[in-house]
Amino acid sequence: MAKTRELCKDIRDKIVELHKAGIGYRTIGKQLGEKATTVGAIIRKWKKFKMTVNLPRSGAPCKISPRAASIIMRKVRDQPRTARQDLVNDLKRAGTTVSKKNISNTLHRHGLQSCSARKVPLLKPVHVKVRLKFANDHLDDPEEEWEKVMWSDETKIELFGLNSTRRVWRKKKDEYNPKNTIPTMKHGGENIMLWECFSAKGTGSNNLLPSVRALKMGRGWVFQHDNDPKHTARATKEWLRKKHLKVLEWPSQSPDLNPIENLWRELKVRVAQRQPRNLKDLEKICTEEWAKIPAAVCANLVKNYRKRLICVIANKGFCTKY
């Protein structure tokens, strides 16, 4: 469509004056030889901005119409992994030729950003149902009940675990200076498996019952562990029964419901800062740094536990930010 003629400021002002005099859009249009729709647009602009001159624009007009933008948003809402080129092809079939940059600008204007998909445990429908039931069943539990829980879990700590996230300050030509490189090994290199526990009173050790006594859990405490096969084995269940330990019924595939995951991250950062040289050194540093985690951090994780349950319910049983 060819660009239409713009009305001069004098004619626009005349249209507003006639409108103030109570004359209708069609009559004004006939007097001045303009369309009624043009007269209406100028009057609406005057009512909104109190001026008749053209407002300065921030840039070129948008190449993607509101209808095309709706097509884009509907597609990415249904399929968030859709590539920009696929959206370009969809619009081309609809009669609109745009670039991938135009697609990005439209998505940004609607508040969407291209982000890496979060890696989460695979949840089957039964897992989602059990997680949702767990959250609803315990949503109204008082904070004191969670303070009685001894949380536990295992994690793998690698000798070069967090090095991949480190950054260095260097000049362009110094990228291979040993000070600016990160040593790596195939398959992550050497590592240790670590089992620990904690409660609202602080961190325990790699031995459950001594940890309970050291933290003075008192009577009525509850043991939490996940549904790993070695935890659900007959021998493990028999040992727990003989010790008369109360175990928290736990939903599978739910690391986000276990606050010890936050402590694992804290521990791995601390260990990486110490730069262990071998497995023996790694194990020693892990034990030292685990004991150094403040009790206040543990207490705060347990205090805010209800927020995790709220997030699970809000996300209909699926994985949460925790």
C-alpha positions as CSV (number, residue, x, y, z in Angstrom):
1,M,0.0,0.0,0.0
2,A,1.4,3.4,-0.9
3,K,2.0,5.9,1.9
4,T,-1.0,8.3,2.3
5,R,-0.7,12.1,2.3
6,E,-0.2,13.6,5.7
7,L,-2.4,16.6,6.6
8,C,-0.8,19.9,7.4
9,K,-1.0,21.3,10.9
10,D,-3.5,24.0,9.9
11,I,-6.0,21.5,8.6
12,R,-5.6,19.4,11.8
13,D,-6.2,22.4,14.0
14,K,-9.3,23.3,11.9
15,I,-10.7,19.9,12.4
16,V,-10.3,20.2,16.2
17,E,-11.9,23.7,16.1
18,L,-14.9,22.4,14.2
19,H,-15.2,19.4,16.6
20,K,-15.2,21.8,19.6
21,A,-18.0,23.6,17.9
22,G,-20.1,20.5,18.0
23,I,-19.9,19.5,14.4
24,G,-19.9,15.8,13.6
25,Y,-17.1,13.8,11.9
26,R,-18.9,13.3,8.6
27,T,-19.8,17.0,8.3
28,I,-16.3,18.1,9.1
29,G,-15.0,15.7,6.5
30,K,-17.3,17.0,3.8
31,Q,-16.4,20.7,4.6
32,L,-12.6,20.0,4.4
33,G,-12.7,17.2,1.8
34,E,-11.3,14.5,4.1
35,K,-12.5,11.1,5.1
36,A,-14.6,10.8,8.3
37,T,-12.1,8.1,9.5
38,T,-9.2,10.5,9.1
39,V,-11.2,13.2,11.0
40,G,-11.9,10.7,13.8
41,A,-8.3,9.6,14.1
42,I,-7.1,13.2,14.4
43,I,-9.7,14.0,17.0
44,R,-8.9,10.9,19.1
45,K,-5.2,11.8,19.0
46,W,-6.0,15.3,20.1
47,K,-8.1,14.0,23.0
48,K,-5.4,11.6,24.1
49,F,-2.3,13.8,23.7
50,K,-3.7,17.3,23.7
51,M,-1.9,18.1,20.4
52,T,-2.4,17.6,16.7
53,V,1.3,17.3,15.6
54,N,2.8,13.9,14.8
55,L,4.5,12.4,17.8
56,P,8.2,11.3,17.3
57,R,8.6,7.6,16.7
58,S,11.3,5.5,18.2
59,G,12.2,3.8,14.9
60,A,10.8,2.1,11.8
61,P,7.2,0.8,11.9
62,C,6.9,-2.8,13.1
63,K,7.0,-5.3,10.2
64,I,5.0,-7.8,12.1
65,S,1.3,-7.1,12.3
66,P,-0.7,-7.7,15.5
67,R,-2.3,-10.7,13.8
68,A,1.1,-12.2,12.9
69,A,2.3,-11.5,16.5
70,S,-0.6,-13.5,17.8
71,I,0.4,-16.4,15.5
72,I,3.9,-16.3,16.9
73,M,2.8,-16.1,20.6
74,R,0.3,-18.9,20.1
75,K,3.0,-21.1,18.6
76,V,5.7,-20.5,21.3
77,R,3.1,-20.9,24.1
78,D,2.2,-24.4,22.8
79,Q,5.8,-25.3,21.8
80,P,8.4,-23.2,23.7
81,R,11.3,-25.1,21.9
82,T,10.2,-23.7,18.5
83,A,13.1,-22.3,16.5
84,R,13.0,-18.8,15.1
85,Q,13.4,-20.1,11.6
86,D,10.3,-22.2,12.0
87,L,8.4,-19.1,13.0
88,V,9.8,-17.3,9.9
89,N,8.6,-20.1,7.7
90,D,5.1,-20.1,9.4
91,L,4.7,-16.4,8.7
92,K,6.0,-16.7,5.1
93,R,3.2,-19.3,4.5
94,A,0.8,-16.8,5.9
95,G,2.0,-14.1,3.5
96,T,4.4,-12.1,5.7
97,T,8.1,-12.1,5.0
98,V,10.3,-11.3,8.1
99,S,13.7,-12.1,9.4
100,K,14.7,-14.0,12.5
101,K,15.7,-10.6,14.1
102,N,12.1,-9.4,13.6
103,I,10.9,-12.6,15.4
104,S,13.3,-12.0,18.3
105,N,12.1,-8.4,18.7
106,T,8.5,-9.4,18.7
107,L,9.1,-12.1,21.4
108,H,11.1,-9.6,23.5
109,R,8.3,-7.1,23.3
110,H,5.9,-9.7,24.8
111,G,8.3,-10.4,27.7
112,L,9.9,-13.6,26.4
113,Q,13.7,-14.3,26.4
114,S,15.6,-17.2,24.8
115,C,16.9,-19.2,27.8
116,S,18.5,-22.5,28.4
117,A,15.9,-25.2,29.4
118,R,16.3,-26.3,33.0
119,K,17.4,-29.9,33.5
120,V,15.0,-31.6,35.9
121,P,14.2,-35.2,36.9
122,L,11.9,-37.1,34.6
123,L,8.5,-37.1,36.1
124,K,5.9,-39.6,35.1
125,P,2.2,-38.9,35.8
126,V,2.3,-41.1,38.9
127,H,5.3,-39.0,40.2
128,V,3.4,-35.8,39.7
129,K,0.3,-37.1,41.5
130,V,2.3,-38.3,44.5
131,R,4.3,-35.0,44.7
132,L,1.1,-33.1,44.7
133,K,-0.4,-35.3,47.4
134,F,2.7,-34.9,49.5
135,A,2.5,-31.1,49.2
136,N,-1.2,-30.9,50.0
137,D,-0.9,-33.3,53.0
138,H,1.9,-31.4,54.6
139,L,1.1,-27.8,53.6
140,D,-0.4,-27.0,57.0
141,D,2.2,-28.8,59.1
142,P,3.7,-26.3,61.7
143,E,7.3,-25.2,61.4
144,E,8.1,-27.2,64.5
145,E,7.3,-30.5,62.7
146,W,9.9,-29.8,60.1
147,E,12.5,-28.9,62.8
148,K,12.2,-32.6,63.9
149,V,13.3,-33.9,60.5
150,M,16.8,-35.2,59.9
151,W,17.3,-34.6,56.2
152,S,19.8,-36.8,54.3
153,D,21.1,-37.5,50.8
154,E,24.1,-38.6,48.8
155,T,26.0,-36.6,46.2
156,K,29.0,-37.1,43.9
157,I,31.8,-34.5,44.4
158,E,34.4,-34.4,41.6
159,L,38.0,-33.3,42.0
160,F,37.5,-30.7,39.3
161,G,33.8,-30.3,39.9
162,L,33.0,-26.6,39.7
163,N,36.0,-25.5,37.7
164,S,34.0,-25.3,34.5
165,T,32.1,-22.2,35.8
166,R,35.2,-20.2,36.7
167,R,36.2,-17.1,34.9
168,V,39.7,-15.4,34.7
169,W,41.0,-11.9,34.0
170,R,43.5,-12.1,31.2
171,K,44.8,-10.6,28.0
172,K,43.7,-12.0,24.7
173,K,47.1,-13.6,24.0
174,D,47.4,-15.2,27.4
175,E,44.6,-17.8,27.1
176,Y,47.0,-20.8,27.5
177,N,49.0,-19.4,30.3
178,P,48.7,-22.2,33.0
179,K,47.3,-19.6,35.5
180,N,44.4,-19.0,33.0
181,T,43.5,-22.6,32.2
182,I,41.4,-25.2,33.9
183,P,42.7,-28.8,34.2
184,T,40.2,-31.4,33.1
185,M,40.0,-35.2,32.9
186,K,37.8,-37.5,30.9
187,H,34.4,-38.3,32.4
188,G,34.9,-35.7,35.1
189,G,38.0,-37.3,36.6
190,E,38.3,-38.7,40.1
191,N,35.4,-38.3,42.5
192,I,34.0,-39.4,45.8
193,M,30.4,-40.3,46.9
194,L,29.4,-38.4,50.0
195,W,26.5,-39.1,52.4
196,E,25.5,-36.5,54.9
197,C,22.6,-35.3,57.0
198,F,21.4,-32.1,58.6
199,S,18.5,-30.7,60.6
200,A,17.3,-27.2,61.6
201,K,19.9,-27.3,64.4
202,G,22.9,-27.7,62.0
203,T,24.9,-30.2,59.9
204,G,25.5,-33.8,61.1
205,S,28.1,-36.3,60.1
206,N,28.2,-39.3,57.8
207,N,26.8,-41.4,60.6
208,L,23.1,-41.1,61.3
209,L,22.6,-42.0,65.0
210,P,25.7,-40.1,66.3
211,S,24.5,-37.1,64.4
212,V,21.1,-37.3,66.0
213,R,22.7,-37.3,69.4
214,A,25.1,-34.6,68.6
215,L,22.4,-32.3,67.4
216,K,20.2,-33.2,70.4
217,M,17.2,-34.0,68.3
218,G,15.3,-35.5,71.2
219,R,12.4,-37.9,71.0
220,G,10.0,-37.8,68.1
221,W,12.5,-37.0,65.4
222,V,11.9,-38.2,61.8
223,F,14.4,-39.6,59.3
224,Q,14.1,-38.5,55.7
225,H,15.8,-40.3,52.8
226,D,14.8,-40.7,49.2
227,N,13.6,-43.8,47.3
228,D,17.0,-44.9,46.0
229,P,17.0,-48.7,45.7
230,K,19.5,-49.1,48.5
231,H,17.2,-47.2,50.8
232,T,14.2,-49.3,49.9
233,A,16.1,-52.6,50.1
234,R,14.9,-55.2,52.6
235,A,18.0,-55.0,54.7
236,T,17.7,-51.2,55.1
237,K,14.1,-51.4,56.0
238,E,14.8,-54.1,58.5
239,W,17.6,-52.0,60.1
240,L,15.3,-49.0,60.4
241,R,12.6,-51.2,61.9
242,K,14.9,-52.6,64.5
243,K,16.1,-49.2,65.5
244,H,12.5,-48.0,65.8
245,L,13.1,-45.1,63.5
246,K,10.2,-43.1,62.1
247,V,10.8,-42.5,58.3
248,L,9.2,-39.7,56.4
249,E,7.2,-41.0,53.4
250,W,8.9,-39.5,50.5
251,P,7.8,-38.9,46.9
252,S,10.1,-40.2,44.2
253,Q,12.0,-37.9,41.8
254,S,11.8,-35.0,44.2
255,P,15.2,-33.4,44.9
256,D,13.6,-30.0,44.9
257,L,11.7,-31.0,48.1
258,N,14.9,-31.9,49.9
259,P,16.6,-28.7,51.3
260,I,19.9,-30.6,51.6
261,E,20.3,-29.9,47.8
262,N,20.9,-26.3,48.7
263,L,23.7,-27.3,51.1
264,W,25.3,-29.5,48.4
265,R,25.7,-26.5,46.3
266,E,27.1,-24.5,49.2
267,L,29.5,-27.3,50.0
268,K,30.8,-27.7,46.4
269,V,31.5,-24.0,46.1
270,R,33.5,-24.1,49.3
271,V,35.4,-27.2,48.2
272,A,36.3,-25.7,44.8
273,Q,37.7,-22.6,46.5
274,R,40.0,-24.9,48.5
275,Q,41.3,-26.5,45.3
276,P,41.9,-30.1,46.6
277,R,44.9,-31.9,44.9
278,N,43.9,-35.6,45.3
279,L,41.0,-37.8,46.5
280,K,42.3,-37.9,50.1
281,D,42.6,-34.2,50.2
282,L,39.1,-33.9,48.6
283,E,37.5,-36.1,51.3
284,K,39.2,-34.2,54.1
285,I,38.2,-30.8,52.8
286,C,34.6,-32.0,52.3
287,T,34.3,-33.1,55.9
288,E,35.8,-29.8,57.1
289,E,33.7,-27.6,55.0
290,W,30.5,-29.5,55.7
291,A,31.1,-28.9,59.4
292,K,31.7,-25.2,58.8
293,I,28.3,-24.5,57.3
294,P,26.5,-22.2,59.8
295,A,23.6,-23.6,61.7
296,A,21.7,-20.4,60.8
297,V,21.8,-21.5,57.1
298,C,20.3,-24.9,58.0
299,A,17.6,-23.3,60.2
300,N,16.6,-20.9,57.4
301,L,16.2,-23.7,54.9
302,V,13.9,-25.6,57.2
303,K,12.0,-22.4,58.2
304,N,11.1,-21.7,54.6
305,Y,10.1,-25.3,53.8
306,R,6.4,-24.4,53.4
307,K,7.4,-22.3,50.3
308,R,8.6,-25.4,48.5
309,L,5.2,-27.1,49.1
310,I,3.4,-24.0,47.8
311,C,5.5,-24.0,44.7
312,V,4.8,-27.6,44.0
313,I,1.1,-27.0,44.3
314,A,1.3,-23.9,42.2
315,N,3.1,-25.9,39.5
316,K,0.6,-28.7,39.7
317,G,3.1,-31.2,41.0
318,F,5.8,-30.6,38.4
319,C,9.4,-29.5,39.2
320,T,10.0,-26.2,40.9
321,K,12.8,-23.6,41.1
322,Y,14.1,-25.3,44.3
